[in-house]
Amino acid sequence: MNFLKKSLGQNFLVDKNIIKKIINLTSIKNKNIIEIGPGLGSLTDEILNRNPKSLTIIEKDDNLVKKLKKKYNFIKSIKIINADILNLNIDTLLKKDSTVFGNLPYNISSQILVKFFRMNDKKKKLKNIVFMFQKEVGEKIAGEYLSSNYGRLAILTKYKFNILKKFLVSPYCFFPRPKVNSMVIHFQPIKKIKYNIKNFLNLEKITNIFFSNKRKMINKNIKKILKLSQIKKLKELKLDCRPSDIKPEMYFKITEMFEKT
């Protein structure tokens, strides 16, 4: 495979059992599917076998796009987009009850996930996300409160998504083999978000301020964010704790208050 590009972090999933395990996480028949980074189409083939209503695949690599167009030129239900997912408007791609699959490049996987967090999905078009990450990143995304993996990514995730299932994938399931293990995570958007954060970027900003030095107590940083009268209303919040000692819900409350200042 002399067309592989290291700069794009290309590791193609080739293990058929893992491919089926990923596909079996959610229903595909008569559903609208988007796949990010199809590579040579191993996952794409299995998706097509399940008879989706539509399939949109997004691939950045020009050479791979040529191969994919040649491979699937006879299938009317498939649309191939030659683009960087980070530069696309996801809202315009989604159709009713869309499911998004992605074997993501490790170097930009968290950026892609955050792009979905920022998405304005008022019409509730997004039904499922099934993404593959480097294991260490996946653990941070799925990190539970007070665990060693709990941090910004876990907090951002918990505001918009539930994690339904996750499992590890060995390097031996790819060609070429990556040097690390991978993790597949199945997300579903929370149907009714309890907190009213108007701009998701503000939650990103607040968590970044706190976790920029996660070993320090929060007392100084929170005074940069909120007025003293607002801090007093957060009766559960102890100012002599560290960022990792604060529940996700408290970060959501702090962001709500920040937007009112």
N, C-alpha and C positions, 0 to 999 in steps of 0.2 A: 504494500500500500504506500507507494512513493508519493501519493498526493496528500498525505497527512500533514496537517499544519500544527506544529507545537504551539504556535502563538494563540491558536483558538482552543487549546486544551482539549484536543480531540481524542477521546477514548470511546470506541464504539462497543455498545452492549451486544454480545453475541450469544449469551447463554439463553437458550429457548425456554428453559424452566423459569428463569427469573423474568423473562419477557412476559410469559403467561401469568406469573404471579402478580406482576404490575398491572396488567390488563384486567385481571380478575378483581381488582380492588373496587371497580365501579362498573355500572352498566354502560354499554356502548351502542347497542342496537338502537337505530333510529334517533340517536343523539347527535348533537353538534359537537365536534371534537377539534381541538387545536393541539398541535404537537410542536414543541420548540426544540430545535436541534435534532432533526431526524437522522442525521448522518447518512448511512447507506440504506436506511429504511427498514431495519429489522423490526422495530416496534411498530412502524407504520404498516407493515405487512399484516401483523396480527390485529391491529386496529381495523384494517379493511376487511379482514376475515369475519369480524363481528358486525358488519353491515351498518356503519354509522350513517346518519342522515346527511351529514357533510363532514369533510375533513380539510382543515387548513394546516399546512405545515410551513414553518418559518425556519429558514436556513440562511446563515450569513455567508458561508463559503461558496463562491461562484462555481468552482469545479464540482462540488457536490450537488449544487442546484441543477447543473447540466445533466448529471447522472440520474437525478431524481425525476426530472422532466422526461427523460428518455424512458425510464422505468415505468412511469405512471401516465404516460401521454394518452392512454386509451380509457382512463377512468374519469368520467365526467364529474363525479362528486368530490374530487380532490382539487384543492387550490394550493399552488406552491408560491410562496412569497420569498424573494431573495432580499433579505434585510437583516439588520441587527435588531433583535427584540428590544434592546434598550432604547432604540430610537423610534419605535412604533407606538401608536396610540392604541392601547389594548381595547379600550371601550368600543372602537369602531369595528373590531374583529369579532367581538362576542355576539353570539346569537342566543336565542332562548335556551336555557338549561345547558350552557356550554361546560364541557370538561376540558381541562388543559393538562397535557402530559409534557414532561420535559426531563431529558437526561442532560442536566445543565453543566456547562463548563465550570469547573471548580472555582476559577479565579473571579467569576462574576455572578455566581449562583445567588449570593445574598442580595446583590443589587437587583437581580431579576425578581426575587421574591418581594422585596420592598416596593418594587414598581407595582406589583399586584396589590399590596397594602394601600398604596396611594390612589388606586383606581377608584373612580366615582361610579359605583355600580348600583345606582338608585333603582334601576329596573330589575335588579336581582337576576341578571342573566347568567352570572357565574355560579355553577353548581358544585364543581369539584376541581381541585388541583392535585395532581400527583407529580411530585418533583423528586429528582435524585440529587443528593448533595454529597460532598465529602463528609465522612462520618463525624468529624469534629464539629463541623458547621451544623449538621443535622442535630447533634446533641445539644447545641446552644439554642437552636430554634425550639426544640421540644423540652428545654430545661424547665423543671418545676421549681416553684418558689422554695427557697432555702437549700436547693441542691447546688453542687459545685458548678453546674452549667447554666444556672439562672443568671440572666443579664438582659441587655438591651433587646437582642433578637427575640428572646422568649416573651418579653413584655409587649413588643410591637405585634408579635404573632397573636398573642392572647386577646388583643383588642378586637381583631377582625375575624379570626379563624379558630375553629376547633380542629384538633389533630385526632383523626379517627384511628389511624393505624400507621405503624412504622416498622421497617425491618432492614437488616444489614445485607449488603451485597459484597461478595469477595472480589478482589482484584482479578481473579482468574476468570471472571465472567465477562471480561472486556478484552478487546484488542485495539491497540497495544495495552498491556496491563498497566494500570496506574500504580503508584507506590503506596497508595492508601486504600483503606476500606471506604465503602460508600453506604449511604443510607437513603432509602426511599421513604417519603412521608406523604400521607394522604390527608389533605386539608379540606375542610368544608367551611364556607363563610357562615358566620353567626347570623341567624335570621333576623334577630332583633337585638341590636347593640344597646346595652343598658345606659351607657354614658354618651353624652352629647358633645363630642369633640368636633368642632366645625372644620378644622384643617388638620389632617393627619401629620403634616410637617411639624406642627407644634408639639405633638407627642414625641416625634423624633428629636426635636430640639431639647425638650425637657430631659429625656433619658440620656441624651448625649452630655448635657451639662453635669448631671449626677454621676454618670459612669466614666467621665473623662479622667477622674481619679477615684476609682471605686474603693480604695482603702481609707479614704478620708471620711470623716463624719459629715452629715448633710447640712449641718446648721448654717454654715456660711453660704453654701450654694442656694439653699431654698430662699434665703433673704434677698438674693439677686433676682429671684423669679416672682415671689409673691410679697404682698404687703403684710405687715405684722398682724393686722386685723384678720386677714385671710388665713394665715398660718394658725392662729388661735382656734379657728373653726375646725381645723383638722385634728380633732382631739385624740385620735388613735395614733397620730404621727409623733414619734419620739425623735427629737433633734440630735440626740447623741448616738444615732445608729448610722450604719453604712448603707449605701445605695442598694446593696444586695439583700438588706434586711427589710426592705419595703415591698409590700404586696403589689402585684400589678394594678389592682383596683385603686390603690392610693395614687399611683402615677396617673391614672386616668382622671381622678379627682383634681389633682394638682394642675393637670393640663387644662381642664375645664375652667378652673379658677384663673389660670394664667391668661386665658382668652378673654376674660372679663376685666382684666386690669387695663 
